[in-house]
Amino acid sequence: MKMNRLNPLLFLMAFIVSFGFAACGSDDDGNEEVPVDNVNPVINLTAPTEGASFVRGVNAFEISGELTDDVALDTCFFSLSTELKSASSLKSIDDPQVWRPNPKGFSISGKVHTFTGEKVFGPIPEDAMEGAYTLNIEVEDAAGNTATERISFNITE
């Protein structure tokens, strides 16, 4: 009778010991911890340069440069802004207008993305109002970290 009581007890002890060995195994199964990305991407534009001038109707507005991130890039967003205001009185179709191209967004990937002479907004229209404009760039990496840059330029006649 004592033998029957020892059987379940031995079974339980063997189970606990074997579970302990299994739980103490190494983590060589390929599940490595992924490092947290908290570093912002970097914007390094070579064109346009701060204070550059473009002749309306003649020059193309080109963007060149490099976007980098330590882990992975995700999106890039370009827009133009200005303090210029179109005349509010009656105007003819020949009057200059504030250049307001639609913002442009791009999906990008990898650690480096290069722009070389990209005409993101197309040519500068002949009727673009002369004055100061600002190129706004925002880049986001795969972890949601962002970088922004603003470059002022002029449109001339």
PATORDO-681843 format. One record per residue (C-alpha): x, y, z. Coordinates in steps of 0.1 Angstrom, whole numbers, plus 5000, padded with zeros to 4 digits. Last residue first. Example, Ala and Ser with C-alpha at 12.3 -4.5 7.8 and 13.67 -1.06 7.14 Angstrom:
// PATORDO-681843
513749895071;512349555078;
This chain:
// PATORDO-681843
510958784376;512158644410;511058364432;512958354465;514158074488;513857984525;514657634536;512757464565;513757134580;511856874600;512856544616;510556284630;510555964651;507655734644;509455404648;509555344610;511155684605;509456014597;510756294575;509356644573;510456904547;509157254545;510257474515;509757834523;508858114500;509958474496;508858704468;507658714432;504158584425;504058284402;502458374368;505158204348;504757884368;507657724387;508257384371;506957064389;506357044426;508556744434;510956814405;513656574419;517156684410;518756394429;516956274459;518656004480;517155774506;519255604532;518355354560;515855154540;512355264530;510455554515;506855634511;506455974496;504256284504;503656584483;501956914493;499857074466;501457364447;500657704461;502557964440;500958304450;499458444419;500858704394;498258904375;497658794339;494258644346;493158994356;492559124391;489859284409;490959374444;492259114469;495759114457;497458774463;499058734497;502658654503;503558504538;504758184521;504557814525;505657514504;505257144512;507356824512;506556504532;508856204536;507755864549;509255544564;512955544570;514555244588;517155184616;519855454620;518055694597;519155894566;517656134541;519956264513;519956564491;518556714459;515256914453;514557084421;512357394414;512657434376;513857764364;512357964336;508658044342;509558214375;513258284380;514558094411;516658254438;518458064466;518358204501;519057874519;520157614494;517757424471;519457194468;522057014489;519656874515;520856674545;517856554566;518556324595;516156074610;515356104648;516855854672;514455674696;514655334680;514155064707;516454764702;514754444692;515354164717;516553844701;514153564695;516453334675;515853014695;519153044714;517453164745;519052904768;517252644788;516452694825;512752634821;513352294806;515552194836;512952314861;510152134843;512151804845;512551854883;508951934889;507751634868;510051394885;508851514919;505151474908;505851124895;507651024927;504651154948;502150974925;504150644929;504950684966;501350644977;501050314957;504250174973;502950235008;500050005000;
